[in-house]
């Protein structure tokens, strides 16, 4: 799907978005009804089948142990655009979300009611642009006139636009196709596309018969970093901030486990993705995982009353997307800052 529309047009999209969300969030409609009718406390968490601390938290049931009186529902999503739709439909409380779709979500006159509350990882070699070897393309400039697939409104989409701009190409110089990760593999195998910008594990499949042209690590080093954030609904912030504190504590624990118990982290990721331990280890090695202390430092998320450099990164992301006419207007730094939830962060480190 294309970008999330802004202003009144986004409201018109809501009916269609709710239908899509209902199909994705299978079996969760009763959770919504129960939570609004004063039933037991529930948390609906959106995640990606992508190596991160989220998979460790899910696999080891860390949140269920921390909140034994809650019903925890984990809902898998394919891209940030679908996560944005789910928040519009009030079908999520917490979710993983790329920095680019988040910048889209808080732009315009009707921002999505959520806030960034944690950083899951920084995109590295786990997101990249790959061309089919049989095309003979060896650099980004060689994509002129070619067909490139990426999930629209994702961090990969953002990084692809940045890569094209750096190579002196306009979007009109190529044919961009909006495809989710699994359909990208099928289109690649049929020869329908010449290149794709996507993330793991699909990325590793493409690398088998492709040539990597650039990665999110390289693009980030050049000034346009992308991250996998974790966002919380405004409703959860207002009604149950203690649940957010508990969730951030277990996410911090997962980041520590990636560093202190790499074999255990590999085991959890392997189980969640149904891949070999060797593949899980290789995929984890391609990501950039911060320590909890780094997450809450001035270099990244920051703390309450003192947001870190993520504020600048997201503001710059919005400005870039507006310049590329992917959104109608860039959110100001003040707007971005108001979409941070930093209360209680020092306690996560205790």
N, C-alpha and C positions, 0 to 999 in steps of 0.2 A: 504494500500500500504506500501511497505517497505521504507527504508531510501531514501532520495534524493541523487542520485549518485553524485560523485565528478568529477571534471575535465571534459575532453572531453565527457565522458559518459553522463554527465548531459545534455549536449547540444543535444545529440541524443534523450534524453527523452522528449525534449521540444515539439516536434510535438504531441506526445501522451498527454502530459500535457495540451497543449492548447485545445485539444478536450474535456478533462475533465473539464477544466475551463469554456469553452463555455457552457457546460451543467449546471454547477453550477451557473455561473453569468448570469442568464436568463435576456434577454432584455438589457444587458449593452454594447453590441457591438456597438450600435449607439453612446453611450456616448463616447467610446474610439475614434471613428472616428471623432466626433464633436470636442472633446478636442484637437485632433491633427490638426484639420483644422482651428483653430483659432476661434471657436465658444465661447459661454458663458462659464464662468469658472465652472468647475465641480469637485466634490470630490466623489470618489468611496471608500466606507468604508466597510471593512470586519469585521463582528462581530460573536460572538458565542451566542447561546441561553443558556446563563449561567449567573447567578446572578452577576452583576458587575455594575460599573458606566456607562459603555457603554449603557446598557439597559435604564438607566435613561435619558441619553443624547438623545437617540433615541426616547423614549416615549414622552418626554417633548419638543422635537424639539428644543433643546437648540442650536445646531449648525446651524440649519436653521435660527433661530432668530439672531444669531451672524453674519451669512454670508448670508444675504437676497438676494444677487445678484448671489449666487451660486446654481447650481443644485446638491443636495446632494442625493446620491444613497447608500442605506444600503443593503449589500449583506451578507446573512447568510452562515456560513461555519460550518462543523462538526468537523474538526480537523486542527491542524497546518500544516500537510502535504499538505492539499488542499490549504491553504493560501500560502504556499511556491510556489506551482505550479502557483497560480494566479499572484504572483509577477514576476515569471519567464516569464509569458505571458503578463506582463505589463497591467494587468486587475484591479489593485488596486492602490490606492494612500496612504491609511492608513488602518491598520488592527490590530486586537487583535491577539497575537501570543504567545504561551508558550515559556518559556525560553529554553527548550530543542530543539524544532524545530528551534528556532532562532540560537542557537549554531551550529546546523547542517547547517543552511542556509549560515552562514558566513565562513564555513570551506571549504577547498579545493582550487583549483586553479581558480575556476569560482564562486566566492561568489555571492549570490543573492544581487542585488543592492537595499538594504534598510538599515535603521538605527533604533535603538531603541530610542524612544523619550519620553516614559512615562511608568509608572507602573500602571496597572489596579488593581491588587490584588496579595497577596501572598497566595499560596495554603495552605489550612488548612485541616479541616475535610471535605471539599467539594470535595476532590479527595481521594479515598481509595481503598484498596484491600479487596475484599469480597469473601468468599467461600460459596458455597451452603451448607445449614445446613445438608442436607441429606448425604453429603460426610463425615461428622464427623470430618472435618479438623478444628483445633482450633489455629494453628500457621503457620507461613510462612514455616517453615521446613517441615511441613506435606504436602506440595505441591509437593514433589518429585514424579515424574512419572505422575503427573496430567496435565490436559489441562487448560491453562490460556489464557483468551482473553484480549486484550487491543488495542487501536488504535495505530498502529506503528508510530514512529516519533513524538510522543506527550509527554507532560510532564508526563502523567500517565505511558507511556512506560519507560521513564527514571527512575521514582520512583519505578516501578516494578523491573527493573534491580538492582537498589540499594538495594531494600528489599531482593531480592534473594541472592545477594552477602553477605549481612549482616547475613543472615541465613545459610551461608555456601553452597549455591546451585549455580551450574552453569546453564547457559541457556540450556545446553544439558541434564540437569537433569529433565527438564520439557518440555512440548510441548506448545510453544507460538503460538497463533493464532491472526492474524491481523483482528480486527473487529471494525467498527464504533459503537458509542453508541447505536443506535436503533437496529442494528442486534445483539448486545450483549444481549439485553433483550430476543429476540427470541431464540437465542442459549441457553441461561440460562434456559428458560422455557422448551425447548426440552430435556435438560440434555446433550447437546453436549459439554458443558464446565463445569469444576469443580469450577472455580474461575474467577474473572475479576478485573482488575484495571481500574477504569473509574471515571468520574466526574458527578456532578449533571446536570440535574435531574435524569439521568439514575441510578446513584448510589443509590438514595433513593428507587427506585423500587427493586433493588437487595437486599438492606438491609432488606426488608420485609420477605424474605425467606433465608437470608444469615447471615453469621457470619463475622464481620469485623476483619481482621487480623492485619492491620496496616493502617496508613493514611499518607498523604503527610505532615501533621503537625509533626508527629513523625519522619519521615524521614528527614525533614528539620531541626528539632531540633538536629538531629544526625550529621548534617554537609552537607546535600545535599538538600538545599531548591529549590523549583520550584516556578515560578512566571508567572502570565499572564502579558505580556508586551504589549505595543502598538508600532508598527513600522510604519515608513513613507518611501516612495520610495525616492531614490536618486534624481529622476526627480522632485518630489515635493519640496525637499529641495532646489534644484537649481533654480526652476522656481517660487515658491510661498511660501516662508517661513512665510509670514504673515498669510496664511491659517492655517499653523501648530500652530502658536501662538494662534489663535482664538480657534482652536480645543482643545489645551491643557488647555486653560482657562475654557472651558465648562466641560472638564473632571475633572478639579480641583473642579469646582462647584458641580459636581455630588458626588465626594468624601465627600465634606462638607455636602451635603444633607443627605448622608447615616448616618452621625453622628448627625446632627442637626435636621433633619426631618425624623426619621426612618419610621414613618407611611406613609409619602409621598413616600419614597423610596420603601417601600413594595408595595404600590399601583402601582407604575410604573413597577416594576418587575413582579407583578401578572398579569398585563395587557399584558406585552410583552411575557410572557411564558404561558399565558392562564391557570394559576393555581390559587388556592385559596389564599387569603391573608395570611392564617395561614401557608400554604406551602411555600409561598414566604418569609415570616418572618423567618421560620426555615432554609431555604436555605441560606439566607443572613447571618444568625448568624454563619454559618459554615465557611464563608470566613474570610480572614484577610485583611481589607481595611485600607491602610495607609492614613494619612492626607496629603494634598498637601505639607505641610512643611516637613513631613517625606519622601515623595517621592523624594524631591530635596535635602535631607540631605546627609551627608557623609556616613550614614549607608546604603543608598540605591542607587538612581540614581546619585546624585551629581549635579554639575553645570558645565558650560562651563569652561574648563581648569582644572577642579578638579573632575573627575569622582569618584563616591562613590564605596561602597563595591560590588555593582552589577557587576562591572568589574571583581572582583575576582570570584564571584559566576558563572558568565558565562564562564570565563576561566577554572574554575574547572569542569564545566559541560562538556565543550568540551573535556577536558583531560579524564574524566570518559568515555564518549562515545567512544573515540578513544581506550581506554583500553578495552572496551567491544566489540571492532571491529564493532561498529555501524556506524562509519565514518572512512575515510581512514587516516586522520591525524588531530590532535587537533589544533585549531586556537591559535596562540600565544596571549599573553596579549596585545601586540601592535596591532594585527589584530582586536581583540575584541574592543579595545579602539577606533579604527577608525570607528567602526560600531555604535558609539554613536552619537546622535544629541542632544546637550545640549544648543545650543544658545537660548537666550531669556527666559530661565527657570525662573530667578528671577522675571520677569515681570508677570508670571503666578500667583504669590502670591499676587499681588497688587489688 
